[in-house]
Amino acid sequence: MARLLRMPEIAANAVEAVLAEWPVAENASFHALDAIATIETEKAVVDVPADADGVILRHLVQAGAEVSVGEPIALLGDMGETADDIDALLARLGVAPGRTPAAAATEPDPIVISVGAPSPIPAVAPPSSTGTRVFSSPLARRLASDAGLGLPEIVGTGPGGRVVRRDVERAIEVRGTAVAEPAPAPVLPTGAEEPAYEDIPHSRMRRAIATRLSESTREAPHFYLAGTARVDRLLKLRARLNAHGDTKISVNDLVVMAAARAHVLVPAMNVSWLPDAVRSYSTIDVAVAVATDKGLVTPVVRGADRLTASALASATRDLVDRARSGRLREEELSGGSLTITNLGGFGTESFAAILNPPQAAILAVGAARQEPVVRKGRVAVGTVMHLTLSVDHRPVDGVVAAQWMAALLGLLENPLRLLM
């Protein structure tokens, strides 16, 4: 029986998302759990799985369109089903013929761009010497920006000449295969200088990061605790685990393990602030900050306190790889009460991080470095790690945070306790 596939609410309280692409063509069949639509949110690209076997009778939204949550995006049928009059079928399902969401509800506001000098890229739109309106999908705008292309340089093949994803990809391909010729030096007016800057348009992810961090610094009263752990034993344990296992374990994996175990020891830290309550969690989920080409994301390791070192390392590596390829699921980016952010690999000794709301804390991890240490009244050389815990003072008091930091430092300095 024919049914509508509607734009899902991928992110909590989201009102719209971009239909990035259609993995399944019209009149093609699919099986349960196959990806039948790919949705782009501010944080990630998400595949929508089919709930049963079926066939795509018609796409109602073009790739690249921005669609309101709940709007129909495709007409689905049972496996082997066909329809002689799809328009009539859509009308019975409440979708007016000839007026699908692609044409009505999802057309974004046009971008007004002043067109300047002709582009050296072949097979693209001719330039104009006056301002013109270039209609484009949000995904096409982002792809063009990432590739350094101006929208007026691209021939649009979408409805009404709208620039869509395939147009940008074609322009990138043409530019990559064109024979490069030295461009003539620009002739500047007497006394003029070339601009000493470049304006890079904000991506959806960059806007989301800016909004969330501004909200965090404005609304969450931060306080900070700094601690130093001697990690010689931790590094020796890591070397032994890696020497006898197939999965390589990083120092950050062991820090995540220690943080999860500290939550077990001090459960009052495993909370988040809500407008009407403090939410206390029964599971321990820890987010890990991952830097990608498009911005910072924080996928969550579920049940981190129950994982072995190798299982946690495998889970984290999978999340990191998919974060960098833009293939995280939205549910993998939410939850947890703590984020671990590590800049030690860049040589940073210590730093303080901004909370990731609604989480209660974020742990900033610096590099493990050899420094003078005092042990039993004598100065020696030891490997130490500086850590800074940023805490939301609304759900967590200073004493609780101090107890948690003491537990964490104890685990890092006596790492065999992580394996018990």
Secondary structure, DSSP 4 states (H G I P E B T S, - for coil): --EEEE----STT--EEEEEE-SS-TT-EE-TT-EEEEEE-SS-EEEEE-SS-EEEEEE-S-TT-EEETT-EEEEEE-TT---S-HHHHHHHTT--TT--TTTTT-PPPPEEE---SPPS-SSSPPP-SS-EEE-B-HHHHHHHHHHT--GGGS---SGGG-B-HHHHHHHHHHHHHSPP-PPPPP-PPTT----S----PPPHHHHHHHHHHHHHHHHS-EEEEEEEEE-HHHHHHHHHHHHS-SS---HHHHHHHHHHHHHHH-GGGSEEE-SS-EEE-SS--EEE-EEETTEEE--EETTGGGS-HHHHHHHHHHHHHHHHTT---GGGGS--SEEEEE-GGGT---------TTBSEEEEEEEEEEEEEEETTEEEEEEEEEEEEEEETTT--HHHHHHHHHHHHHHHHSGGGGG-
